[in-house]
């Protein structure tokens, strides 16, 4: 089985160039900072959806059907 390649086997000047290129590309994303809020929003929306479905079911059961009118 082949071992994963690392930068250790590269020529020193190529390795330095590669590491400099990678340092330029690094992007600060901060994408995980808002994740707990989005999870909480998802839970709230699930509860609201279930409540709306239950209330709709209860209300629809109280109305007379056209056959009984």
N, C-alpha and C positions, 0 to 999 in steps of 0.2 A: 504494500500500500504506500502511496506517495505521501510524504510529509508536506504539510503546508509550507509554502515558500514565505520567507521573511526578508526584510531588507538587510539582514546580516550578511548574506552571500553576495551582495552587490559590490561593485567597485566603489571605493570611498567617494569619488567625485559625483558619481551617478546617484549614490545614496543621498548625499547632501542636497543635490538638485531636487530629488524626489521629495525629501522632507520639507524643503523650502516651498515647493509647489503645493504640497498638502497644507502647509501652514497658511498659504494665501487663500485656499479654498474654504477653510473652516468658516462655517456660518453659525451665528448664534440664533438658535430657534426659540428656545424657551417655550416649546409647545406643551410641555407637561404641567406648566404652572396653573392652567385653568381647568385641568382635568377633574379635580375633586368637585368643582362647581358644576361641571357638565354632568357628572355622575349623579349629583344631588338633583339637578334639574330633571334628568331622566327618571329618577325614582318618583319625584313629585308628579310628573306627567303620567306615569303608569298608574299611580293611585287615583289621579283625577279621571283618567280614562275608565278605570274600573268603576268608580263612583257614578260617572255619567251613564255607563251601561246598566248598572244596577237600578238607578233611578228611572231610566227609560223603560226597563223591564217592568218595574212596579207600576208606573203610570199606565203603560199599555195594558196591563192586566185589569185595571179599574174601569177602562172604557168599555162600553157595551159593543159587541160585535154587530155588524149589520143584520145578521140573521135573528138576533134577539130583540131588535128594535121594533 
